[in-house]
Amino acid sequence: MKKMALFFVVVFVFVLLPVWASAAIVEGSVQGYGCVVKGTVCPIGKEDPHVAVERVFVVLTGDKDYYFVPNVDRATLARHVNEMVRITGKLSSKYKSIEAETIDVMHKGSWKQTWSAEEERYLKYGRP
């Protein structure tokens, strides 16, 4: 019986290992894609009228790399322009993107979750 339990534990670990390994965290500020690639000054905050004309937002990291967040609505990212965010999700090996599972925003020295894929699914489809 112990050998069978050990076998199931080993199989369970190997099945979940790719899921654990693919989880990533990207920290940076939300910026307009056009501003990032042109190197121009981005909108100062979410009230800035330039936010309305920016169609795509990215997360710009401290080392000047950027990531698209394709599964998050533009309006959600626009609310956090120039704010420090931490996105947890799955990085794409082919594209400069992260499929977000959660978005946390730095607020008064600590991270506060403002969006999650689970909540989004619930709002869209209701309970399973």
For each residue, the residues with C-beta under 8 A, 3 or more apart:
1: 4 5
2: 5 6
3: 6 7
4: 1 7 8
5: 1 2 8 9
6: 2 3 9 10
7: 3 4 10 11
8: 4 5 11 12
9: 5 6 12 13
10: 6 7 13 14
11: 7 8 14 15
12: 8 9 15 16
13: 9 10 16 17
14: 10 11 17
15: 11 12
16: 12 13 19 20
17: 13 14 20 21
18: 21 22
19: 16 22 23
20: 16 17 23
21: 17 18
22: 18 19 90 91
23: 19 20 88 89 90 101
24: 88 89 90 91 98
25: 86 87 88
26: 59 61 67 86 87 89 91 98
27: 59 61 62 84 85 86 87
28: 59 60 61 62 66 67 84 85
29: 59 60 82 83 84 85
30: 57 58 59 60 77 78 80 81 82 83 85
31: 35 36 42 57 58 59 60 66 81 82
32: 35 36 42 43 50 51 54 56 57 58 81
33: 36 37 54 55 56 57 58 66 68
34: 37 38 40 54 55 56
35: 31 32 38 39 40 41 42 43 54
36: 31 32 33 39 42 58 60 66
37: 33 34
38: 34 35
39: 35 36
40: 34 35
41: 35
42: 31 32 35 36 50 81 82
43: 32 35 46 48 49 50 51 54 81 82
44: 48 82
45: 48 81 82
46: 43 51 78 79 80 81
47: 51
48: 43 44 45 51 81
49: 43 52 53
50: 32 42 43 53 54
51: 32 43 46 47 48 54 78 81
52: 49
53: 49 50
54: 32 33 34 35 43 50 51 57 78
55: 33 34 74
56: 32 33 34 68 74
57: 30 31 32 33 54 69 74 77 78 81
58: 30 31 32 33 36 66 67 68 69
59: 26 27 28 29 30 31 66 67 69 85 87 98
60: 28 29 30 31 36 64 65 66
61: 26 27 28 64 65 66 67
62: 27 28
63:
64: 60 61
65: 60 61 96
66: 28 31 33 36 58 59 60 61 96
67: 26 28 58 59 61 87 91 96 97 98
68: 33 56 58 95 96 97 98
69: 57 58 59 72 77 87 97 98 99 100
70: 97 99
71: 99 100 117
72: 69 76 77 100 103 115
73: 76 77
74: 55 56 57 77 78
75: 78 79
76: 72 73 79 80 103 115
77: 30 57 69 72 73 74 80 81
78: 30 46 51 54 57 74 75 81
79: 46 75 76 114
80: 30 46 76 77 83 85 103 105 114
81: 30 31 32 42 43 45 46 48 51 57 77 78
82: 29 30 31 42 43 44 45
83: 29 30 80 105 106
84: 27 28 29 105 106
85: 27 28 29 30 59 80 103 104 105 106
86: 25 26 27 103 104 105 106 111
87: 25 26 27 59 67 69 98 100 102 103 104
88: 23 24 25 100 101 102 104
89: 23 24 26 98 99 100 101 102 117
90: 22 23 24 98 99 101
91: 22 24 26 67 97 98
92: 95 96 97 98 99
93:
94:
95: 68 92
96: 65 66 67 68 92
97: 67 68 69 70 91 92
98: 24 26 59 67 68 69 87 89 90 91 92
99: 69 70 71 89 90 92
100: 69 71 72 87 88 89 103 115 117
101: 23 88 89 90 116 117 118
102: 87 88 89 113 115 116 117
103: 72 76 80 85 86 87 100 113 114 115 116
104: 85 86 87 88 111 112 113 114
105: 80 83 84 85 86 111 112 114
106: 83 84 85 86 109 110 111 112
107: 110 111 112
108:
109: 106
110: 106 107
111: 86 104 105 106 107
112: 104 105 106 107
113: 102 103 104 116
114: 79 80 103 104 105
115: 72 76 100 102 103 119 120
116: 101 102 103 113 119 120
117: 71 89 100 101 102 120 121
118: 101 121 122
119: 115 116 122 123
120: 115 116 117 123 124
121: 117 118 124 125
122: 118 119 125 126 127
123: 119 120
124: 120 121
125: 121 122 128
126: 122
127: 122
128: 125
